[in-house]
Amino acid sequence: MAVAAGRILSNHLLKNSLRNCVASGLPGLTKVCNQLKTINVHNSRCEQLRYETTTTVREAVPQANAQLEEYGKMCAEVLPKYIQRAEVTQFGELELLIHPSGVIPVATFLKDHHNGQFLNLSDIAGIDIPAKTNRFEIVYNLLSLRYNARIRLRTYTDELSPIDSLCSVFIAANWYEREIWDMYGVYFSNHPDLRRILTDYGFEGHPQRKDFPLSGYVEMRYDEDVKRVVAEPLELAQEFRKFELGSEWEQFPAHRNREVKVRQVSPGESFKQVAKEGEDK
């Protein structure tokens, strides 16, 4: 017991435990043994965590995925006019692809239905894919605290077609939709206060669109004359340069078509003689 205790406890703690054991007899010995068992279990767990090399990817739960599939099918059967597809992703998350006109009916159903109770709107995200006809995709992430479940609603639109605002169903959608309008230019009809939220007053364009330049169109600076921040057209200090990845020396025209003459050295010549001839030329 002293050897096992010496691996776990310090010398001071070991001396105190043995002194208490001798003074109190068998009950003290039992107490020390229980303490050693607890410490051994804790140390074995620490060793497992120390040498654990597995990844932290969440394992698939077939039973949970089956329940999500059943719930997705039920939603699609109840609202076939709006829900176009229901699927479970590889990470075990339920997604509903809905028509743009079905944002409010589907969200209201998921919020009020007893088997769902998705009362929280966690986030609204936007995606821009210019190659598609409906280039913008709006993603709604809903959370159900009652069943500890999440669901994702995905819809689509273009630059001109508006989407119904979800503020009447989730009050948290107010600022999320303002951010989508500011970054992507997607208009939400019946929004109580649809204005920019991240960019400055008078900003033109939508920064998260793929066709928006990374440098922007204007730059901000503080003007000492007017004593305020002013916006001016963007001026790049260095003009745009196109680099070719063939060779870094190809960027210089003087070295592009330069001919290099190679002279063979005879066995009788020394390096100094060849170098002197080069300097003379």
PELIN-V808385 format. One record per helix or strand of 2 or more residues. SS is the DSSP state (H for helix, E for strand). FROM is the first residue (numbers start at 1). TO is the last residue. Records with the same first field share a line. If there is no record, write none. Layout:
SS = FROM-TO  FROM-TO
//
This chain:
H = 2-8  11-24  26-50  62-78  100-112  173-184  248-251  253-255  271-280
E = 83-88  94-98  120-128  136-144  149-157  163-164  188-189  218-223  228-233
//
